Structure formats: C-alpha cells, structure tokens
C-alpha cells in the first residue's frame, strides 16, 4: 500500500508483471475510487463546460462520455478529464491529484451562473474491470445489457435499490468498464466482484503498478508525466480532443501553437536492452540533448524497453534513431508510432 494524492492505494497484490499479464489475457479489477467525481446540475452547466473544456462537449448525447482537457489561459493543461452527459446532470471525472483545483476552477468560472457543483468523490466508489474477458464477466455478474454499450458510452439506473453508472471505458488499452456506485456498498461489491471469479482464475485484483505499465504500453498519457501545466494538448499529439473552432479558456494560445506548429512533440521510443528509461532522462541526437523522457518501463507484453518522451519537433520523425542517457550510460533508441500495444480485437 502506498500514499497516492492523499489516498491509501494498493501498488500491487502479487507482482506488477503478473497483474499486467493477467489483465492482457483475462480480466483484472482496479480500485480507482481516488479519481475525482464532480457533478454539475442546472441550466448553465453545459455552457460552463463548453467554456472550460477543449472538446465541444455540448454535442454529447445522454449516455455519452468525452475525453477532454481543461487548460489555463496560456494553453497549459490543468487536467485531462472525462465529461459524461446524464439526463439531469453532467459528471466530470478528473485526476486525484487535481481534484481540489478542478473543483475550484469550475466554481471560479461558474460565478454568477445558474448551476450547482458538487464533489461526489468521497460519497461514491469507482472500480475498473479491464481485460479481454471483462465484457463476458460483467454481463454474467449483472443483469444489464453492458455488451450493447459502445466505447465511451454508459448506462445508469438502480439495481437492488442501489444507484449505478457503468461506463465502457478504461485506461489499460483493453476493453472493459468503469463502474460508479455509492461508497457504502464498496465492501459488498468488492467481495461480489472477485468472489467466485477468483476461484475460477478469471478475475484478479490489480494495483497502481500494473495500471501504469498497461497504460504506457497503450500509449495513454498520464497527468504529471506526459501532461502538465507546462505543456499543451497539441504538443502531446492530442489534437483530436481540441476544437479550435470554438471559444474556450486557452483557445487563443492553442491557435497560435497550431499555426506555428508545436516546437516539440510527444513520441514513443523503443530502447535496446532491458534497462528502463526513467522520467527526466535526457534524449540525445549526436550527443546533443533534444528531449526528455516522461515515462518508461520494460514492457511485459512486448518484452522490450519502451518510453514516451518530448522531443524537439525537428527530431521527432518516426524511425529516427536517438539515444537515451541512462545514468551516464547511453542506450540506443528509435522513435516508433504510438501506441506500442493495440488490443487484439483491433477496436
């Protein structure tokens, strides 16, 4: 167990590699209750979200979720969030370390508006069930047609007098669901999810360590590593979640970056050997620094050393050979297309 943004969280249960491989081959359950869950209700909720989100969230239909960024005026990323549209409210899921400032940011920009903002994080729980057997497993456990949900869509309702919301989304590169329930049923739900299925070896609990290696293989950015206040959505290669045709906080700065072209790019690296590139390791071209590693690991699935890094745009072409400084020793590296791993179904 480790402290993570003020939460006591499991780093691992058995081993990171075992939990990682089980997620890729079967299904794992992750406690992600540390993620912030902020509810917005009222007639001005949509206009507030349009003003602070890079994505045109108003186009979402009821039952749909959208990945978006929340930016400062200079285009720096305050957080990456999932915005979901319910019939009578909106839900913003944010990173645990950013919850307080995102709540404050929402309230600051909601001043004078007709809406209510409530932080529901500590009164709810959230679990993620991820893996190629996740759909089959959840369909068997719950009398809800979850297999009919499309990616980034959700359903909600009441089951046995318990309100729920089930989202077909996740952070591992596999299919699966994220489920929000009242916190007071957490222990019961946890036992139910992993009870009989543990005996059949279908589902196992997994911790933060495997969650990180899984998301890195899938090329998914992590706030505080690939995303932070001193970078922007375009340099991170996430243009698809930015609508420069609408006005939002940071839009002017991002338009200028788009017009000039980002000065650096987020890239994937494959390294020779088994050594891991740690965050802030220098990326070199002909012994000159041209970038910096943001995340690295030895991929349990691909069995090679992989990393993500910001590299000067002039050196960011796919296939370009570079080197990474690993504590004074240089390792050869090649820029590769992200993600490193794709789900077997190709979806």
VENLIN-V433087 format. One record per residue. N is the residue number from 1. SS is DSSP state (h for helix, s for strand, l for the rest). PHI is phi in radians with two decimals (* if undefined). D_LAST is the distance of its C-alpha to the last C-alpha in whole Angstrom. Layout:
BEGIN
N;SS;PHI;D_LAST
N;SS;PHI;D_LAST
END
This chain:
BEGIN
1;l;*;33
2;s;-2.37;34
3;s;-1.38;34
4;s;-2.42;31
5;l;0.92;32
6;l;1.53;35
7;s;-1.89;33
8;s;-1.54;34
9;s;-2.16;30
10;l;-1.36;29
11;l;-1.31;29
12;l;-2.79;28
13;l;-1.90;29
14;l;-2.09;29
15;l;-2.69;28
16;h;-1.06;25
17;h;-1.12;24
18;h;-1.09;24
19;h;-1.17;22
20;h;-1.05;20
21;h;-1.16;19
22;h;-1.17;19
23;h;-1.11;16
24;h;-1.22;14
25;h;-1.81;16
26;l;-2.39;17
27;s;-2.87;17
28;s;-2.28;19
29;s;-1.97;21
30;s;-2.03;21
31;s;-1.42;24
32;l;-2.07;23
33;l;-1.16;26
34;l;-1.26;28
35;l;-1.12;25
36;s;-1.25;27
37;s;-2.25;27
38;s;-2.05;29
39;s;-1.82;30
40;s;-2.11;31
41;s;-2.28;33
42;l;2.06;36
43;l;-1.13;36
44;l;-1.73;35
45;h;-1.09;32
46;h;-1.12;30
47;h;-1.16;32
48;h;-1.11;32
49;h;-1.13;29
50;h;-1.12;29
51;h;-1.34;31
52;h;-1.84;30
53;s;-1.77;26
54;l;-1.26;25
55;l;-1.54;22
56;l;-1.44;24
57;h;-1.24;23
58;h;-1.10;25
59;h;-1.39;23
60;l;-1.17;21
61;l;-1.59;22
62;l;-1.02;23
63;l;1.66;20
64;s;-2.09;18
65;s;-2.04;17
66;s;-2.32;17
67;s;-1.37;17
68;s;-2.63;20
69;s;-1.95;23
70;s;-2.01;27
71;s;-2.06;29
72;l;-1.36;33
73;l;-1.08;35
74;l;-1.52;35
75;l;1.58;31
76;l;-1.10;31
77;s;-1.46;28
78;s;-1.36;29
79;s;-3.01;26
80;s;-1.89;22
81;s;-2.36;22
82;s;-1.98;19
83;s;-1.88;21
84;s;-2.13;21
85;s;-1.79;23
86;l;-1.70;25
87;l;-1.11;28
88;l;-2.11;31
89;l;-2.86;29
90;s;-2.05;27
91;s;-2.19;25
92;s;-1.97;25
93;s;-1.77;23
94;s;-2.17;25
95;l;-1.29;25
96;h;-1.01;28
97;h;-1.22;30
98;h;-1.89;30
99;h;-1.00;31
100;h;-1.08;34
101;h;-1.33;34
102;h;-1.26;31
103;h;-1.04;33
104;h;-1.11;36
105;h;-1.10;35
106;h;-1.07;34
107;h;-1.17;37
108;h;-1.08;39
109;h;-1.51;37
110;l;-1.64;38
111;l;-0.94;41
112;l;1.50;43
113;l;-1.62;40
114;l;-1.68;40
115;l;-2.80;37
116;s;-2.17;37
117;s;-2.06;35
118;s;-2.24;34
119;s;-1.51;33
120;l;-1.70;32
121;h;-1.01;30
122;h;-1.40;33
123;h;-1.75;33
124;s;-2.26;30
125;s;-2.10;28
126;s;-2.55;24
127;s;-2.20;22
128;s;-2.03;18
129;s;-1.99;17
130;s;-2.27;14
131;l;2.46;13
132;l;-1.11;11
133;l;-1.75;14
134;h;-1.09;14
135;h;-1.11;14
136;h;-1.05;16
137;h;-1.15;19
138;h;-1.16;19
139;h;-1.08;19
140;h;-1.34;22
141;h;-1.42;23
142;l;-2.15;23
143;l;-1.42;25
144;l;-2.29;22
145;l;-1.36;19
146;h;-1.20;16
147;h;-1.15;14
148;h;-1.44;15
149;l;-1.23;13
150;l;-1.51;11
151;l;-1.00;9
152;l;1.02;12
153;s;-2.21;15
154;s;-2.59;17
155;s;-2.28;20
156;s;-2.53;24
157;s;2.95;27
158;s;-2.24;29
159;s;-2.34;29
160;l;0.94;33
161;l;1.14;34
162;s;-2.06;31
163;s;-1.20;29
164;s;-2.49;26
165;s;-2.47;23
166;s;-2.09;19
167;s;-1.94;16
168;l;-1.55;12
169;l;-2.76;12
170;l;2.96;13
171;l;-2.41;14
172;l;-2.22;13
173;l;1.53;10
174;l;-1.90;9
175;l;-1.25;8
176;s;2.72;12
177;s;-2.40;15
178;s;-2.12;17
179;s;-2.13;21
180;s;-1.93;24
181;s;-2.44;27
182;s;-1.07;31
183;h;-1.09;32
184;h;-1.27;35
185;h;-1.88;33
186;h;-1.00;31
187;h;-1.13;33
188;h;-1.10;32
189;h;-1.14;29
190;h;-1.04;28
191;h;-1.15;30
192;h;-1.19;29
193;h;-1.16;25
194;h;-1.96;26
195;h;-1.16;29
196;h;-1.13;29
197;h;-1.21;25
198;h;-1.11;27
199;h;-1.08;30
200;l;-1.54;27
201;l;1.19;25
202;l;-1.37;22
203;s;-2.21;22
204;s;-2.38;23
205;s;-1.26;24
206;l;-2.36;23
207;l;-1.91;25
208;h;-1.11;24
209;h;-1.08;25
210;h;-1.18;21
211;h;-1.02;20
212;h;-1.27;21
213;h;-1.19;20
214;h;-1.13;16
215;h;-1.18;16
216;h;-1.20;18
217;h;-0.99;16
218;l;-1.44;12
219;l;1.17;15
220;l;-1.60;15
221;l;-1.26;19
222;l;-2.09;21
223;s;-1.15;24
224;l;1.67;28
225;l;-2.09;26
226;l;-1.36;24
227;s;-2.06;25
228;l;-2.96;28
229;l;-1.16;31
230;l;-1.80;32
231;l;-2.34;29
232;l;-2.40;27
233;l;-1.08;24
234;l;-1.30;24
235;l;-1.11;25
236;l;-1.38;22
237;l;1.31;20
238;l;-1.96;19
239;h;-1.00;20
240;h;-1.13;17
241;h;-1.78;19
242;l;-2.20;22
243;l;-1.88;24
244;l;-1.31;27
245;l;-1.49;28
246;l;-2.10;29
247;l;-1.63;32
248;l;-2.65;31
249;l;-1.12;33
250;l;1.73;32
251;h;-1.09;31
252;h;-1.08;34
253;h;-1.11;34
254;h;-1.22;30
255;h;-1.12;31
256;h;-1.14;34
257;h;-1.12;31
258;h;-1.10;29
259;h;-1.18;32
260;h;-1.43;33
261;l;1.58;30
262;l;-1.03;29
263;l;-1.36;32
264;s;-2.54;29
265;s;-2.33;25
266;s;-1.44;23
267;s;-2.27;22
268;s;-1.69;21
269;s;-2.19;23
270;s;-1.92;24
271;s;-1.86;27
272;l;-1.35;29
273;l;1.41;31
274;l;-1.87;30
275;l;-1.23;31
276;l;-1.67;29
277;l;-1.45;29
278;l;-1.52;30
279;l;-0.93;30
280;l;1.39;32
281;l;-1.09;33
282;s;-1.29;34
283;s;-1.78;32
284;s;-2.13;35
285;s;-2.26;35
286;l;0.90;39
287;l;1.19;40
288;s;-1.90;39
289;s;-1.11;37
290;s;-2.24;34
291;s;-3.14;32
292;s;-2.59;31
293;s;-1.20;28
294;s;-1.83;26
295;s;-2.63;25
296;s;-2.71;25
297;s;-2.83;24
298;s;-1.68;24
299;s;-1.16;21
300;l;-1.16;21
301;l;-1.43;18
302;l;-1.57;19
303;l;0.96;23
304;s;-2.66;24
305;s;-1.38;25
306;s;-2.27;22
307;s;-2.76;23
308;s;-2.01;22
309;s;-2.70;25
310;s;-1.57;27
311;s;-2.27;29
312;s;-0.87;31
313;h;-0.96;30
314;h;-1.20;32
315;h;-2.08;31
316;l;-1.79;27
317;l;-1.37;26
318;l;-1.02;23
319;l;1.58;25
320;l;-1.26;28
321;s;-1.41;30
322;s;-2.43;31
323;s;-2.27;33
324;s;-2.14;32
325;s;-1.44;36
326;s;-1.84;35
327;l;0.94;38
328;l;1.65;41
329;s;-1.94;39
330;s;-1.62;37
331;s;-2.01;33
332;s;-1.18;32
333;s;-2.51;28
334;s;-2.31;26
335;s;-1.29;24
336;s;-2.22;20
337;l;-1.24;17
338;l;-1.57;15
339;l;-1.40;13
340;l;-1.24;15
341;l;-2.19;12
342;l;-2.11;8
343;l;-0.94;7
344;l;-1.03;8
345;l;-1.29;5
346;l;1.41;4
347;l;-1.64;0
END
